């Protein structure tokens, strides 16, 4: 809680308004695949906390240390080897990122050939947002910056379509990386409503990954609100050992939600400490359609 109060004070001095939301996409490597062809899809989500590791604020972390922290994250990404990775609090080049693009650096170090970066705050001092990363082509890419929420910084999502071939049939899946506001339930509720407006009506299976800054037990849980509105499945929502903020037994703020047409084959919190959040890993398969 102390670190969150410090962060809010810092944001008050920085200003919570965002510039025009922008996005960048890079899919230029010869290794880029057109589709996933395995029976299951491996997923991972992680709030990388601007590359600050477990320090309370990135403004006070040296460029050398940020590089080392990102190297640790890249090592984890290589070890997990997910088909699709969602990142939050991921920086483009700006003053507090030590003037280099963290996403581009991570993609190179972790050997991902394609990334989509939505910069929901974009100014000279701080440019950051959410990311999707894969070795499969990210199609129909888009970025949504939520309505401004002073004094905290604007949050948002990126979404894309990935083709998945099973038994010779291509199934497009929509994947989303999202970050919700940490300070107020009312803001998170509004942001969930924006997400529902953006994502409802999709015909393809949907996967949402990210830092929702909410657990399931809260009566006004943003996770519960989102899952119910979009009819998404959640893995053991009341499990006591899936915490992601600072420790496995802590608050469960980071989630992977899937359409009912998908099924969780595996789901776990990765214990490696590379941020003040822990990564979440899941493996999903397409549910078999029962014949009438």
Beta strands, then each sheet from edge to edge (+ up, - down):
strand 1: 22-27
strand 2: 40-47
strand 3: 84-91
strand 4: 114-122
strand 5: 127-134
strand 6: 139-145
strand 7: 156-166
strand 8: 169-179
strand 9: 205-211
strand 10: 232-234
strand 11: 254-259
strand 12: 262-270
strand 13: 279-286
sheet 1: 1+ 4- 5+ 3- 2- 13+ 12-
sheet 2: 6+ 7- 8+ 9+ 11- 10+
end
